[in-house]
Amino acid sequence: MAERIFNFSPGPGTLPVAVLDRISKDVREFSNTGMGLIEMSHRSKEFMAVTDTAESLLRELMEIPDNYKVLFLQGGASSQFFMVPMNLLGKGKRATYLNTGTWSNKAIKEAQLFGEVDVPFSSQPATFDRVPTPDEYTVHPDAEYLYFTSNNTIYGTQYPQMPESDKMLVCDMSSDILSRKIDVSRFGLIFAGAQKNLGPSGVTIVIIREDLLERTEDSVPTMLRYKTHADKGSMFNTPPCFSIYAVGEVLKWLKEQGGVPAMEKLSREKADMIYRVLDSSDYYRGHAETASRSLMNITFNLPTPELEAAFIAQATDQGLNGLKGHRSIGGCRASIYNAFPKEGVVKLVEFMQQFQKDNPA
């Protein structure tokens, strides 16, 4: 077996080795059932216990109030771009969206199909290099909710604190969920694709306040109603069984590490190590403004595209994989989600310092 590399990919992201070891066994034979996890009926008592455990752990780690439902859905986080307004908006209703990157931009376009959308802030003219301060936008007085993306994987920006509003908050938390403590009760709905901080791709977590389940208009198709899945405990149809199981295993691991407080402390330590290199010279230039820097995705450029290409190639040769930036802005990007080991950040920092010495601009 090849030696494991350090995977800086923005998603699917790296998983804990201990979780991978457990998964590899359970896929072949699960809990003395004589069959593999991915062969089991989703309605069997063994798999129902898997789902119950995953939900229970998520509720515990995020301190989710009892009046919220936890749903395990398919379709990726991108499906939530239309499911949110389809369920919570409608003709004659409006919402406020903050545009801080590719994913919020896509969500805005989907929401406009279902209701009126106000966009009081957009950092698109500055290539999405920051998130707004509270005094830079006003939520429309008739808005049903305020929508935002808490962390932007492509541009490396993140809200240091969640927005304040007397309107209900709706958040795409795909790339920083469980990396810092939040007050779930401030939100009407939170969703997150699993493949960055929670597990493999295939399942999207939706946390929704129960009273919102009754808002959906009768014209919405059955499968696209949150209430459909809430009423059936995410078992209206065959769910993404393997992905739900893997999320549960990651949550067990996260709890063993000390939960969200431990992850937040570690995330800051890892990110600070890289940002210190960026701030120490003009050789590496961070894309995000300092006050908007992400702790999950660190984006930066070198003096020339040629040096960037050499940097990425040499890093890959040394087992530092996935550092190429998104095609929309180029450069480099280090994604260091919860499961990314600190040792990999240490190795990256050492490589960055040596590369600068060996390749002066």
LUMDOZA-985574 format. One line per field, with one value per residue (C-alpha): residue number from 1; residue in three letters; x, y, z. Coordinates in pm, 1 decimal, decimal comma. Each point is the difference from the previous one (the first is absolute). Layout:
BEGIN
seq [NUM | ...]
type [ALA | ...]
X [X | ...]
Y [Y | ...]
Z [Z | ...]
This chain:
BEGIN
seq [1 | 2 | 3 | 4 | 5 | 6 | 7 | 8 | 9 | 10 | 11 | 12 | 13 | 14 | 15 | 16 | 17 | 18 | 19 | 20 | 21 | 22 | 23 | 24 | 25 | 26 | 27 | 28 | 29 | 30 | 31 | 32 | 33 | 34 | 35 | 36 | 37 | 38 | 39 | 40 | 41 | 42 | 43 | 44 | 45 | 46 | 47 | 48 | 49 | 50 | 51 | 52 | 53 | 54 | 55 | 56 | 57 | 58 | 59 | 60 | 61 | 62 | 63 | 64 | 65 | 66 | 67 | 68 | 69 | 70 | 71 | 72 | 73 | 74 | 75 | 76 | 77 | 78 | 79 | 80 | 81 | 82 | 83 | 84 | 85 | 86 | 87 | 88 | 89 | 90 | 91 | 92 | 93 | 94 | 95 | 96 | 97 | 98 | 99 | 100 | 101 | 102 | 103 | 104 | 105 | 106 | 107 | 108 | 109 | 110 | 111 | 112 | 113 | 114 | 115 | 116 | 117 | 118 | 119 | 120 | 121 | 122 | 123 | 124 | 125 | 126 | 127 | 128 | 129 | 130 | 131 | 132 | 133 | 134 | 135 | 136 | 137 | 138 | 139 | 140 | 141 | 142 | 143 | 144 | 145 | 146 | 147 | 148 | 149 | 150 | 151 | 152 | 153 | 154 | 155 | 156 | 157 | 158 | 159 | 160 | 161 | 162 | 163 | 164 | 165 | 166 | 167 | 168 | 169 | 170 | 171 | 172 | 173 | 174 | 175 | 176 | 177 | 178 | 179 | 180 | 181 | 182 | 183 | 184 | 185 | 186 | 187 | 188 | 189 | 190 | 191 | 192 | 193 | 194 | 195 | 196 | 197 | 198 | 199 | 200 | 201 | 202 | 203 | 204 | 205 | 206 | 207 | 208 | 209 | 210 | 211 | 212 | 213 | 214 | 215 | 216 | 217 | 218 | 219 | 220 | 221 | 222 | 223 | 224 | 225 | 226 | 227 | 228 | 229 | 230 | 231 | 232 | 233 | 234 | 235 | 236 | 237 | 238 | 239 | 240 | 241 | 242 | 243 | 244 | 245 | 246 | 247 | 248 | 249 | 250 | 251 | 252 | 253 | 254 | 255 | 256 | 257 | 258 | 259 | 260 | 261 | 262 | 263 | 264 | 265 | 266 | 267 | 268 | 269 | 270 | 271 | 272 | 273 | 274 | 275 | 276 | 277 | 278 | 279 | 280 | 281 | 282 | 283 | 284 | 285 | 286 | 287 | 288 | 289 | 290 | 291 | 292 | 293 | 294 | 295 | 296 | 297 | 298 | 299 | 300 | 301 | 302 | 303 | 304 | 305 | 306 | 307 | 308 | 309 | 310 | 311 | 312 | 313 | 314 | 315 | 316 | 317 | 318 | 319 | 320 | 321 | 322 | 323 | 324 | 325 | 326 | 327 | 328 | 329 | 330 | 331 | 332 | 333 | 334 | 335 | 336 | 337 | 338 | 339 | 340 | 341 | 342 | 343 | 344 | 345 | 346 | 347 | 348 | 349 | 350 | 351 | 352 | 353 | 354 | 355 | 356 | 357 | 358 | 359 | 360 | 361]
type [MET | ALA | GLU | ARG | ILE | PHE | ASN | PHE | SER | PRO | GLY | PRO | GLY | THR | LEU | PRO | VAL | ALA | VAL | LEU | ASP | ARG | ILE | SER | LYS | ASP | VAL | ARG | GLU | PHE | SER | ASN | THR | GLY | MET | GLY | LEU | ILE | GLU | MET | SER | HIS | ARG | SER | LYS | GLU | PHE | MET | ALA | VAL | THR | ASP | THR | ALA | GLU | SER | LEU | LEU | ARG | GLU | LEU | MET | GLU | ILE | PRO | ASP | ASN | TYR | LYS | VAL | LEU | PHE | LEU | GLN | GLY | GLY | ALA | SER | SER | GLN | PHE | PHE | MET | VAL | PRO | MET | ASN | LEU | LEU | GLY | LYS | GLY | LYS | ARG | ALA | THR | TYR | LEU | ASN | THR | GLY | THR | TRP | SER | ASN | LYS | ALA | ILE | LYS | GLU | ALA | GLN | LEU | PHE | GLY | GLU | VAL | ASP | VAL | PRO | PHE | SER | SER | GLN | PRO | ALA | THR | PHE | ASP | ARG | VAL | PRO | THR | PRO | ASP | GLU | TYR | THR | VAL | HIS | PRO | ASP | ALA | GLU | TYR | LEU | TYR | PHE | THR | SER | ASN | ASN | THR | ILE | TYR | GLY | THR | GLN | TYR | PRO | GLN | MET | PRO | GLU | SER | ASP | LYS | MET | LEU | VAL | CYS | ASP | MET | SER | SER | ASP | ILE | LEU | SER | ARG | LYS | ILE | ASP | VAL | SER | ARG | PHE | GLY | LEU | ILE | PHE | ALA | GLY | ALA | GLN | LYS | ASN | LEU | GLY | PRO | SER | GLY | VAL | THR | ILE | VAL | ILE | ILE | ARG | GLU | ASP | LEU | LEU | GLU | ARG | THR | GLU | ASP | SER | VAL | PRO | THR | MET | LEU | ARG | TYR | LYS | THR | HIS | ALA | ASP | LYS | GLY | SER | MET | PHE | ASN | THR | PRO | PRO | CYS | PHE | SER | ILE | TYR | ALA | VAL | GLY | GLU | VAL | LEU | LYS | TRP | LEU | LYS | GLU | GLN | GLY | GLY | VAL | PRO | ALA | MET | GLU | LYS | LEU | SER | ARG | GLU | LYS | ALA | ASP | MET | ILE | TYR | ARG | VAL | LEU | ASP | SER | SER | ASP | TYR | TYR | ARG | GLY | HIS | ALA | GLU | THR | ALA | SER | ARG | SER | LEU | MET | ASN | ILE | THR | PHE | ASN | LEU | PRO | THR | PRO | GLU | LEU | GLU | ALA | ALA | PHE | ILE | ALA | GLN | ALA | THR | ASP | GLN | GLY | LEU | ASN | GLY | LEU | LYS | GLY | HIS | ARG | SER | ILE | GLY | GLY | CYS | ARG | ALA | SER | ILE | TYR | ASN | ALA | PHE | PRO | LYS | GLU | GLY | VAL | VAL | LYS | LEU | VAL | GLU | PHE | MET | GLN | GLN | PHE | GLN | LYS | ASP | ASN | PRO | ALA]
X [0,0 | 128,2 | 92,7 | -279,8 | 42,8 | -127,0 | -321,1 | -63,4 | -295,9 | -299,2 | -236,0 | -38,6 | 237,6 | 222,1 | -151,0 | 151,8 | 208,3 | -171,4 | -334,8 | 127,5 | 124,6 | -339,2 | -186,2 | 214,3 | -99,8 | -368,0 | -42,3 | 104,7 | -185,5 | -207,1 | -62,8 | -8,4 | -291,4 | 170,6 | -29,6 | 168,3 | -130,4 | -78,9 | -208,9 | -235,8 | -361,4 | -41,8 | -302,6 | 183,6 | 41,4 | 378,3 | -2,9 | -269,5 | 237,7 | 272,9 | -221,7 | -118,9 | 360,5 | 106,9 | -289,7 | 53,4 | 368,9 | -67,0 | -259,7 | 242,7 | 301,6 | -193,1 | -235,4 | -301,5 | -323,6 | -284,8 | -225,7 | 229,2 | -7,1 | 317,9 | -35,9 | 235,4 | -70,2 | 140,8 | 72,3 | 296,8 | 5,6 | -76,9 | -350,3 | -56,3 | 47,6 | -348,6 | -154,9 | 40,9 | -198,1 | -237,0 | -100,6 | 39,9 | -83,4 | -267,3 | -178,2 | -31,5 | 271,4 | 358,4 | 332,5 | 336,4 | 317,0 | 362,4 | 220,1 | 352,6 | 99,5 | -87,4 | -238,0 | -203,9 | -9,3 | -150,7 | -247,1 | -117,0 | -76,8 | -204,1 | -190,2 | -100,2 | -207,0 | -229,7 | -28,2 | 145,4 | 368,2 | 187,5 | 380,8 | 117,3 | 364,7 | 223,7 | 378,2 | 2,4 | 158,9 | 302,8 | 12,2 | -171,6 | 293,0 | -205,1 | -326,2 | -203,0 | 9,6 | -341,1 | -26,0 | 47,2 | -344,3 | -360,6 | -247,7 | -325,8 | -276,6 | -227,2 | 265,3 | -97,3 | 362,9 | 361,7 | 207,7 | 379,8 | 286,4 | 210,7 | 324,4 | 107,5 | 219,2 | 103,9 | 105,2 | 109,7 | -231,8 | -210,1 | -230,8 | 196,9 | -336,3 | -340,1 | -211,8 | -237,0 | -360,7 | -350,0 | -89,5 | 39,5 | 346,6 | 47,4 | 355,4 | 198,6 | 253,0 | 143,5 | 366,7 | 29,3 | -272,0 | 125,8 | 319,7 | -122,9 | -276,7 | -323,7 | -340,0 | -232,6 | -307,3 | 87,1 | -57,5 | -313,2 | 189,4 | 359,7 | 120,7 | 334,5 | 132,2 | 193,4 | 308,5 | 211,6 | -35,1 | -241,9 | 85,8 | -13,4 | -223,4 | -355,1 | -192,3 | -101,3 | -90,6 | -296,8 | -83,1 | -338,9 | -223,9 | -320,1 | -248,0 | 151,1 | -112,9 | -354,0 | 94,2 | 31,7 | -262,3 | -207,0 | 142,0 | 347,0 | 75,0 | -8,3 | 370,1 | 103,1 | -189,6 | 197,4 | -311,3 | -4,1 | 340,9 | -54,4 | -321,3 | 175,4 | 325,8 | 194,8 | -133,0 | -266,9 | 212,0 | 329,9 | 245,5 | 375,8 | 72,6 | 377,4 | 47,2 | -224,2 | 194,6 | 332,6 | -121,7 | -86,6 | 350,8 | 155,2 | -221,8 | 114,7 | 359,6 | -68,8 | -152,2 | 306,1 | 224,4 | -183,3 | -289,5 | -51,3 | 212,4 | 299,8 | -57,3 | -24,7 | 325,8 | 178,3 | -139,6 | 137,2 | 339,5 | 24,3 | -119,0 | 223,5 | 307,6 | -69,1 | -112,9 | 324,1 | 190,7 | -227,3 | 46,9 | 375,2 | 88,4 | -140,5 | 86,6 | -326,7 | -308,3 | -325,5 | -316,7 | -237,9 | 4,0 | 142,7 | -327,4 | -178,9 | 256,6 | -125,4 | 125,7 | -101,4 | 122,1 | 311,6 | 46,8 | 319,7 | 208,8 | 370,1 | 181,6 | -69,6 | -224,4 | 315,8 | 113,9 | -348,9 | 9,3 | 343,3 | -112,8 | -300,8 | 199,6 | 282,8 | -241,7 | -184,6 | 329,2 | 54,1 | -340,1 | -177,1 | -293,6 | -295,2 | 157,1 | -106,1 | -239,4 | -343,6 | 0,8 | -192,8 | 286,9 | 297,6 | 284,2 | 14,0 | -239,7 | 58,3 | -318,5 | 50,7 | -331,4 | -51,1 | 153,4 | 306,5 | 299,9 | 217,6 | 305,8 | -104,0 | -12,1 | 346,0 | 133,7 | -171,6 | 144,9 | 348,9 | -43,9 | -123,3 | 301,7 | 244,7 | -166,9 | 32,2 | 374,1 | 56,3 | -212,9 | 46,4 | -227,7]
Y [0,0 | 345,7 | 238,9 | 246,9 | 349,0 | 325,9 | 81,8 | 374,9 | -48,2 | 231,9 | -294,6 | -280,9 | 70,6 | -222,3 | -238,6 | -122,6 | -313,1 | -164,2 | 52,3 | -140,4 | -309,6 | -55,2 | 60,9 | -248,4 | -272,9 | 86,2 | 12,9 | -365,9 | -118,3 | 216,7 | -69,6 | -380,5 | 8,5 | -214,8 | 278,5 | 326,9 | 339,4 | 99,9 | -315,1 | 51,9 | 109,0 | 360,2 | -111,4 | -270,0 | 53,3 | 2,5 | 284,9 | 194,2 | -4,7 | 141,1 | 291,6 | 63,2 | 9,1 | 247,3 | 231,5 | -27,2 | 84,5 | 295,8 | 132,4 | -38,7 | 154,2 | 296,4 | 34,7 | -9,1 | 94,2 | -250,9 | 208,0 | -58,4 | -293,3 | -158,7 | -132,1 | -215,8 | 89,0 | -71,1 | 237,9 | 179,7 | 346,8 | 141,2 | -148,1 | 211,6 | 310,6 | -63,3 | -203,6 | 286,2 | 258,8 | -266,8 | -80,7 | 337,8 | 257,8 | 14,0 | 260,2 | 332,3 | -81,3 | 122,0 | -85,4 | 170,0 | -168,0 | 101,8 | -74,1 | -94,8 | -268,4 | -258,0 | -198,5 | 294,8 | 128,8 | -328,7 | 2,5 | 349,7 | -107,5 | -295,6 | 208,6 | 249,8 | -275,4 | -9,9 | 348,8 | 347,4 | 7,8 | 299,8 | -0,5 | 294,2 | -111,4 | -162,7 | -27,4 | -125,6 | 321,1 | -70,2 | -368,7 | -102,1 | 88,8 | 75,4 | -38,8 | 300,2 | 173,2 | 44,2 | 364,8 | -79,1 | -144,1 | 40,3 | -286,3 | 84,2 | 52,3 | -245,3 | -270,4 | -351,4 | -77,3 | 110,1 | -248,2 | -23,3 | -245,1 | -20,0 | -106,5 | 34,8 | -284,8 | 156,6 | 345,0 | -85,5 | 230,9 | -63,2 | 196,0 | 45,2 | 33,3 | -96,8 | 291,5 | 170,7 | 53,9 | 2,3 | -215,1 | -374,4 | -115,9 | -262,6 | -119,6 | -216,9 | -135,4 | -270,7 | 76,8 | 104,9 | -184,4 | -139,5 | 204,8 | 262,3 | 39,7 | 159,1 | 69,4 | -213,4 | 169,1 | 316,1 | -184,9 | -111,1 | -239,9 | -120,5 | -232,7 | -158,7 | -242,3 | -266,7 | -25,0 | 265,4 | -16,8 | -286,8 | -299,4 | -116,6 | 145,4 | -125,2 | 143,4 | 354,8 | 91,6 | 232,8 | 141,0 | 170,2 | 156,0 | -202,4 | 282,4 | 65,9 | -340,7 | 136,0 | 292,4 | -197,3 | 59,3 | -294,7 | 33,6 | -110,9 | -361,4 | -254,9 | -90,7 | 365,1 | 80,2 | 2,3 | -121,9 | -317,2 | -100,9 | 128,2 | -200,5 | -320,0 | 46,7 | 41,8 | -341,6 | 107,3 | -173,4 | -188,2 | 250,3 | 22,1 | -276,5 | -20,7 | 375,5 | 25,5 | -282,5 | 168,3 | 332,7 | -179,8 | -143,9 | 343,8 | 142,9 | -271,9 | 90,8 | 370,9 | -60,0 | -204,2 | 291,3 | 235,6 | 115,4 | 338,0 | 201,9 | -220,7 | 29,5 | 379,1 | 23,3 | -232,1 | 179,7 | 331,6 | -152,9 | -157,9 | 309,5 | 235,5 | -201,8 | 55,3 | 361,8 | 83,6 | -110,7 | 208,2 | 305,5 | -31,7 | 108,3 | 120,5 | -328,0 | -167,0 | 222,0 | -99,5 | 58,3 | 74,4 | 320,2 | -60,9 | 52,6 | -250,3 | -278,4 | -356,7 | -256,2 | -280,2 | 106,8 | 213,0 | 155,9 | 164,4 | 91,2 | -4,0 | 269,8 | -161,3 | -270,0 | -192,4 | -8,1 | -108,9 | -291,2 | -103,7 | 34,7 | -225,2 | -260,0 | -18,8 | -6,5 | -291,9 | -187,4 | 41,9 | -139,3 | 335,5 | -56,1 | 212,3 | 345,0 | 134,4 | 292,2 | 11,0 | 73,2 | 325,7 | 167,6 | -232,5 | 7,0 | -245,2 | -115,9 | -202,3 | -152,5 | -106,0 | -133,7 | -157,7 | -336,0 | 147,7 | -84,0 | 274,2 | -191,0 | 75,6 | 371,4 | -13,6 | -171,8 | 254,0 | 294,8 | -149,8 | -55,6 | 357,3 | 144,1 | -219,1 | 64,6 | 373,6 | -35,3 | -222,5 | 205,5 | 373,1 | 226,7]
Z [0,0 | -94,4 | 277,7 | 79,3 | -133,6 | 148,7 | -184,1 | -20,9 | -235,6 | 55,9 | -25,5 | 35,9 | 281,8 | 206,9 | 256,4 | 328,3 | -50,3 | 297,1 | -171,1 | -329,0 | 180,9 | 162,0 | -325,4 | -191,4 | 245,1 | 20,0 | -377,1 | -9,1 | 310,6 | 230,2 | 367,8 | -26,7 | -244,3 | -262,3 | -258,7 | -84,2 | 104,5 | -358,4 | -52,5 | 293,4 | -20,5 | 103,0 | 202,5 | 193,3 | 372,5 | -44,2 | -250,1 | 183,2 | 297,2 | -224,4 | -103,8 | 354,8 | 122,5 | -268,7 | 79,4 | 375,9 | -30,0 | -226,9 | 242,6 | 288,1 | -169,6 | -144,1 | 298,7 | -232,7 | 181,1 | 18,1 | -225,9 | -298,5 | -241,0 | -136,7 | -354,7 | -207,6 | -364,0 | -342,9 | -287,4 | 149,8 | 150,8 | -345,0 | 20,6 | 308,8 | -212,5 | -141,0 | 282,5 | 247,8 | -202,0 | -133,0 | 358,1 | 169,7 | -267,3 | -269,1 | -207,6 | 174,3 | 253,6 | 12,4 | 157,2 | 49,9 | -125,7 | 62,2 | -300,5 | 107,9 | -248,5 | -261,6 | 219,8 | 125,0 | -358,4 | -116,3 | 289,2 | -95,0 | -356,0 | 123,3 | 255,7 | -267,5 | -160,1 | 302,5 | 148,7 | 29,0 | 94,6 | 139,1 | -12,1 | 213,4 | -2,8 | -260,9 | 2,9 | -359,5 | -139,5 | 223,7 | -100,8 | 322,4 | 221,8 | 310,9 | 188,0 | 115,7 | 333,8 | 167,7 | -105,9 | -370,7 | -66,0 | 100,2 | 10,0 | -173,4 | 258,4 | -184,7 | -38,7 | 106,5 | 75,3 | -35,9 | -200,2 | 4,4 | -54,1 | 314,7 | -169,8 | -361,2 | -120,6 | -329,8 | 121,6 | 352,7 | 191,3 | 311,0 | 227,0 | 324,0 | 177,5 | -132,3 | -129,9 | 239,5 | -106,3 | 142,0 | -301,2 | -10,5 | -109,2 | -270,2 | -49,1 | -238,3 | 249,7 | -226,2 | 46,8 | 364,2 | 189,3 | 332,9 | -20,2 | 247,5 | 252,2 | -123,3 | 151,8 | -211,4 | 149,8 | -194,7 | -327,6 | -175,0 | -221,7 | -36,2 | -271,8 | -79,5 | -256,1 | 187,5 | -218,6 | 168,2 | 378,6 | 57,7 | -216,7 | -362,2 | -268,2 | -44,7 | 293,2 | 88,2 | 355,7 | 49,3 | 344,0 | -10,2 | 261,4 | 26,6 | -56,9 | -343,2 | -121,5 | -35,3 | -226,0 | -322,6 | -267,6 | -122,2 | -352,1 | 112,8 | -106,0 | 280,7 | -12,4 | 17,4 | 320,2 | 322,4 | 183,0 | -208,8 | 128,6 | 352,6 | 39,5 | -109,9 | 189,0 | -327,4 | -109,4 | -250,1 | -263,4 | 17,8 | 147,5 | -73,5 | 249,3 | -28,1 | 26,9 | 307,4 | 165,3 | -80,3 | 139,3 | 322,1 | 21,1 | -57,8 | 273,3 | 240,9 | -82,4 | 44,3 | 342,0 | 101,5 | -99,2 | 234,3 | -215,4 | -161,2 | 250,1 | -75,4 | -375,2 | 19,4 | 194,4 | -242,4 | -305,2 | 122,2 | 72,5 | -345,6 | -185,7 | 198,5 | -97,9 | -370,8 | 34,4 | 182,0 | -309,0 | -224,2 | 219,7 | 37,5 | -354,7 | -331,9 | -168,6 | 100,9 | -29,8 | 164,6 | -201,2 | 287,0 | 200,3 | 347,1 | 187,1 | -226,6 | -4,7 | 9,3 | 248,8 | -238,5 | -345,2 | -35,1 | -342,4 | -121,2 | -302,5 | -82,0 | -201,3 | -339,5 | -150,5 | -90,6 | 361,3 | 105,1 | -242,5 | 124,7 | 361,7 | -53,9 | -192,8 | 253,5 | 292,4 | -158,2 | -39,9 | 375,6 | 92,1 | 35,2 | -232,9 | -113,4 | 35,7 | -339,3 | 30,8 | -157,6 | -371,4 | 54,7 | 189,0 | -47,9 | 248,0 | 287,8 | 266,9 | 316,0 | 141,2 | 359,2 | 125,1 | 342,1 | -89,3 | -168,7 | 220,8 | 144,1 | -121,5 | -356,6 | 71,2 | 155,4 | -311,8 | -227,8 | 190,9 | -18,9 | -372,8 | -55,9 | 177,6 | -188,8 | -336,6 | 51,3 | 71,7 | -302,5 | -240,3 | 60,0 | -198,7]
